[in-house]
Amino acid sequence: MLRVFQITSEVAPAPLTVIAADDDRASRIFRSWVERHHPGELVGKTQVRAVGANELALQPQLADAVGRGVEGVTYWCGHRVGYYVAAPHEPQLGALRPAATLVRCFEVDDEAEVVIVFAHTSEHARELFDVWNRLAYGDGGENATVEEMSPWLLRGPQVTLREDMDAGLTGVGSVCEDGFWRIFPADHEPTYVK
């Protein structure tokens, strides 16, 4: 059974994500990757960390990559494609990891509906939800709960929300006419609420 490992060293101070059968095999893949992509550099001291099941559950696209049954280095190819797994000697086929974003994803539940809100903080998410809820229902949703959620749980037609997060958009997630979701400003007239 294959597992996910994150490996850091002086050559790769940010973790390199490797799919392998065990930590010894992951280390060998890492050394081969360094030989190909950083020729002449010494690997130095490495740290190998296995990614646990709970952590992997929050990254379904990485879990999908493990499910393909291929050992190698993972390359991020975008939200619609996910991770590509390549042998360590192959050219780099994407980014080593998704780009960091300052926008976070929140689930706001007011007992009548769950809304996905994209904001910088939970307080910001509450403010955006209040604006949206006043427009949609005439009240601020004072009893709503705000909980941060992993953006990796946004899949299928909601994957476009992660692209909007990367672009720095804040607001409320809503489905479009084409069936995909986008982040709209909180004061955007909700088309499906009447």
Contacts in CASP RR format, 6 or more apart in sequence:
PFRMAT RR
TARGET T0000
AUTHOR 0000-0000-0000
METHOD contacts of the structure
MODEL  1
MLRVFQITSEVAPAPLTVIAADDDRASRIFRSWVERHHPGELVGKTQVRA
VGANELALQPQLADAVGRGVEGVTYWCGHRVGYYVAAPHEPQLGALRPAA
TLVRCFEVDDEAEVVIVFAHTSEHARELFDVWNRLAYGDGGENATVEEMS
PWLLRGPQVTLREDMDAGLTGVGSVCEDGFWRIFPADHEPTYVK
1 21 0 8 1.000
2 19 0 8 1.000
2 20 0 8 1.000
2 21 0 8 1.000
2 66 0 8 1.000
2 67 0 8 1.000
2 69 0 8 1.000
2 70 0 8 1.000
2 71 0 8 1.000
3 19 0 8 1.000
3 20 0 8 1.000
3 21 0 8 1.000
3 22 0 8 1.000
3 50 0 8 1.000
3 51 0 8 1.000
3 66 0 8 1.000
4 17 0 8 1.000
4 18 0 8 1.000
4 19 0 8 1.000
4 50 0 8 1.000
4 51 0 8 1.000
4 52 0 8 1.000
4 56 0 8 1.000
4 62 0 8 1.000
4 66 0 8 1.000
5 17 0 8 1.000
5 18 0 8 1.000
5 19 0 8 1.000
5 20 0 8 1.000
5 23 0 8 1.000
5 26 0 8 1.000
5 48 0 8 1.000
5 49 0 8 1.000
5 50 0 8 1.000
5 51 0 8 1.000
6 15 0 8 1.000
6 16 0 8 1.000
6 17 0 8 1.000
6 18 0 8 1.000
6 48 0 8 1.000
6 49 0 8 1.000
6 51 0 8 1.000
7 15 0 8 1.000
7 16 0 8 1.000
7 18 0 8 1.000
7 26 0 8 1.000
7 27 0 8 1.000
7 30 0 8 1.000
7 46 0 8 1.000
7 47 0 8 1.000
7 48 0 8 1.000
7 49 0 8 1.000
8 14 0 8 1.000
8 15 0 8 1.000
8 16 0 8 1.000
8 46 0 8 1.000
8 47 0 8 1.000
9 30 0 8 1.000
9 34 0 8 1.000
9 43 0 8 1.000
9 44 0 8 1.000
9 45 0 8 1.000
9 46 0 8 1.000
9 47 0 8 1.000
10 42 0 8 1.000
10 43 0 8 1.000
10 44 0 8 1.000
10 45 0 8 1.000
11 34 0 8 1.000
11 38 0 8 1.000
11 41 0 8 1.000
11 42 0 8 1.000
11 43 0 8 1.000
11 44 0 8 1.000
12 30 0 8 1.000
12 34 0 8 1.000
14 96 0 8 1.000
14 97 0 8 1.000
15 49 0 8 1.000
15 97 0 8 1.000
16 30 0 8 1.000
16 33 0 8 1.000
16 73 0 8 1.000
16 96 0 8 1.000
17 51 0 8 1.000
17 62 0 8 1.000
17 73 0 8 1.000
17 74 0 8 1.000
17 83 0 8 1.000
17 96 0 8 1.000
17 97 0 8 1.000
18 26 0 8 1.000
18 29 0 8 1.000
18 30 0 8 1.000
18 33 0 8 1.000
18 71 0 8 1.000
18 72 0 8 1.000
18 73 0 8 1.000
18 74 0 8 1.000
19 65 0 8 1.000
19 66 0 8 1.000
19 69 0 8 1.000
19 70 0 8 1.000
19 71 0 8 1.000
19 72 0 8 1.000
19 74 0 8 1.000
19 85 0 8 1.000
20 26 0 8 1.000
20 29 0 8 1.000
20 71 0 8 1.000
20 72 0 8 1.000
21 71 0 8 1.000
23 48 0 8 1.000
23 50 0 8 1.000
25 71 0 8 1.000
26 48 0 8 1.000
27 46 0 8 1.000
27 48 0 8 1.000
29 71 0 8 1.000
29 72 0 8 1.000
29 73 0 8 1.000
29 88 0 8 1.000
30 43 0 8 1.000
30 46 0 8 1.000
30 48 0 8 1.000
30 88 0 8 1.000
31 43 0 8 1.000
32 88 0 8 1.000
32 89 0 8 1.000
33 73 0 8 1.000
33 88 0 8 1.000
33 89 0 8 1.000
34 41 0 8 1.000
34 43 0 8 1.000
35 88 0 8 1.000
35 89 0 8 1.000
36 88 0 8 1.000
36 89 0 8 1.000
36 90 0 8 1.000
37 92 0 8 1.000
51 62 0 8 1.000
56 62 0 8 1.000
56 63 0 8 1.000
56 66 0 8 1.000
57 63 0 8 1.000
58 150 0 8 1.000
58 152 0 8 1.000
58 153 0 8 1.000
59 150 0 8 1.000
59 152 0 8 1.000
60 152 0 8 1.000
60 153 0 8 1.000
60 155 0 8 1.000
61 79 0 8 1.000
61 82 0 8 1.000
61 83 0 8 1.000
61 152 0 8 1.000
61 155 0 8 1.000
62 74 0 8 1.000
62 83 0 8 1.000
62 152 0 8 1.000
64 82 0 8 1.000
64 83 0 8 1.000
65 74 0 8 1.000
65 82 0 8 1.000
65 83 0 8 1.000
65 84 0 8 1.000
65 85 0 8 1.000
68 85 0 8 1.000
70 85 0 8 1.000
71 85 0 8 1.000
72 85 0 8 1.000
72 86 0 8 1.000
72 87 0 8 1.000
72 88 0 8 1.000
73 85 0 8 1.000
73 86 0 8 1.000
73 87 0 8 1.000
73 88 0 8 1.000
74 83 0 8 1.000
74 84 0 8 1.000
74 85 0 8 1.000
74 96 0 8 1.000
75 83 0 8 1.000
75 84 0 8 1.000
75 85 0 8 1.000
75 86 0 8 1.000
75 92 0 8 1.000
75 93 0 8 1.000
75 94 0 8 1.000
75 95 0 8 1.000
75 96 0 8 1.000
76 82 0 8 1.000
76 83 0 8 1.000
76 94 0 8 1.000
76 95 0 8 1.000
76 96 0 8 1.000
76 97 0 8 1.000
76 98 0 8 1.000
77 83 0 8 1.000
77 84 0 8 1.000
77 93 0 8 1.000
77 94 0 8 1.000
77 95 0 8 1.000
78 98 0 8 1.000
79 98 0 8 1.000
79 159 0 8 1.000
79 160 0 8 1.000
79 162 0 8 1.000
79 163 0 8 1.000
79 166 0 8 1.000
80 159 0 8 1.000
84 93 0 8 1.000
84 94 0 8 1.000
86 93 0 8 1.000
98 166 0 8 1.000
99 166 0 8 1.000
101 165 0 8 1.000
101 166 0 8 1.000
101 168 0 8 1.000
102 120 0 8 1.000
102 168 0 8 1.000
103 118 0 8 1.000
103 119 0 8 1.000
103 120 0 8 1.000
103 165 0 8 1.000
103 168 0 8 1.000
103 169 0 8 1.000
103 170 0 8 1.000
104 118 0 8 1.000
104 119 0 8 1.000
104 120 0 8 1.000
104 121 0 8 1.000
104 125 0 8 1.000
104 148 0 8 1.000
104 151 0 8 1.000
105 116 0 8 1.000
105 117 0 8 1.000
105 118 0 8 1.000
105 148 0 8 1.000
105 149 0 8 1.000
105 150 0 8 1.000
105 151 0 8 1.000
105 154 0 8 1.000
105 161 0 8 1.000
105 165 0 8 1.000
106 116 0 8 1.000
106 117 0 8 1.000
106 118 0 8 1.000
106 119 0 8 1.000
106 122 0 8 1.000
106 125 0 8 1.000
106 146 0 8 1.000
106 147 0 8 1.000
106 148 0 8 1.000
106 149 0 8 1.000
107 114 0 8 1.000
107 115 0 8 1.000
107 116 0 8 1.000
107 117 0 8 1.000
107 146 0 8 1.000
107 147 0 8 1.000
107 148 0 8 1.000
107 149 0 8 1.000
108 114 0 8 1.000
108 115 0 8 1.000
108 116 0 8 1.000
108 117 0 8 1.000
108 125 0 8 1.000
108 126 0 8 1.000
108 129 0 8 1.000
108 144 0 8 1.000
108 145 0 8 1.000
108 146 0 8 1.000
109 115 0 8 1.000
109 144 0 8 1.000
109 145 0 8 1.000
109 147 0 8 1.000
110 129 0 8 1.000
110 133 0 8 1.000
110 141 0 8 1.000
110 143 0 8 1.000
110 144 0 8 1.000
110 145 0 8 1.000
111 143 0 8 1.000
111 144 0 8 1.000
112 137 0 8 1.000
115 129 0 8 1.000
115 132 0 8 1.000
115 133 0 8 1.000
115 172 0 8 1.000
115 173 0 8 1.000
116 149 0 8 1.000
116 154 0 8 1.000
116 158 0 8 1.000
116 161 0 8 1.000
116 172 0 8 1.000
116 173 0 8 1.000
117 125 0 8 1.000
117 128 0 8 1.000
117 129 0 8 1.000
117 132 0 8 1.000
117 146 0 8 1.000
117 171 0 8 1.000
117 172 0 8 1.000
117 173 0 8 1.000
117 186 0 8 1.000
118 125 0 8 1.000
118 128 0 8 1.000
118 161 0 8 1.000
118 164 0 8 1.000
118 165 0 8 1.000
118 169 0 8 1.000
118 170 0 8 1.000
118 171 0 8 1.000
118 172 0 8 1.000
118 173 0 8 1.000
118 183 0 8 1.000
119 125 0 8 1.000
119 127 0 8 1.000
119 128 0 8 1.000
119 170 0 8 1.000
119 171 0 8 1.000
120 170 0 8 1.000
122 146 0 8 1.000
122 148 0 8 1.000
124 170 0 8 1.000
125 146 0 8 1.000
126 144 0 8 1.000
126 146 0 8 1.000
127 186 0 8 1.000
128 170 0 8 1.000
128 171 0 8 1.000
128 172 0 8 1.000
128 186 0 8 1.000
129 140 0 8 1.000
129 141 0 8 1.000
129 144 0 8 1.000
129 146 0 8 1.000
129 172 0 8 1.000
129 186 0 8 1.000
130 140 0 8 1.000
130 141 0 8 1.000
131 186 0 8 1.000
131 187 0 8 1.000
132 171 0 8 1.000
132 172 0 8 1.000
132 186 0 8 1.000
132 187 0 8 1.000
132 188 0 8 1.000
132 190 0 8 1.000
133 139 0 8 1.000
133 140 0 8 1.000
133 141 0 8 1.000
133 144 0 8 1.000
134 140 0 8 1.000
135 186 0 8 1.000
135 187 0 8 1.000
135 189 0 8 1.000
135 190 0 8 1.000
136 190 0 8 1.000
136 193 0 8 1.000
137 193 0 8 1.000
151 161 0 8 1.000
151 162 0 8 1.000
151 165 0 8 1.000
154 161 0 8 1.000
154 162 0 8 1.000
154 181 0 8 1.000
157 175 0 8 1.000
157 179 0 8 1.000
157 180 0 8 1.000
157 181 0 8 1.000
158 180 0 8 1.000
158 181 0 8 1.000
160 180 0 8 1.000
160 181 0 8 1.000
160 182 0 8 1.000
161 173 0 8 1.000
161 181 0 8 1.000
161 182 0 8 1.000
161 183 0 8 1.000
164 182 0 8 1.000
164 183 0 8 1.000
165 183 0 8 1.000
169 183 0 8 1.000
170 183 0 8 1.000
171 183 0 8 1.000
171 184 0 8 1.000
171 185 0 8 1.000
171 186 0 8 1.000
172 183 0 8 1.000
172 184 0 8 1.000
172 185 0 8 1.000
172 186 0 8 1.000
172 188 0 8 1.000
172 190 0 8 1.000
173 181 0 8 1.000
173 182 0 8 1.000
173 183 0 8 1.000
173 184 0 8 1.000
174 181 0 8 1.000
174 182 0 8 1.000
174 184 0 8 1.000
174 188 0 8 1.000
174 190 0 8 1.000
174 191 0 8 1.000
174 192 0 8 1.000
175 181 0 8 1.000
175 192 0 8 1.000
176 182 0 8 1.000
END
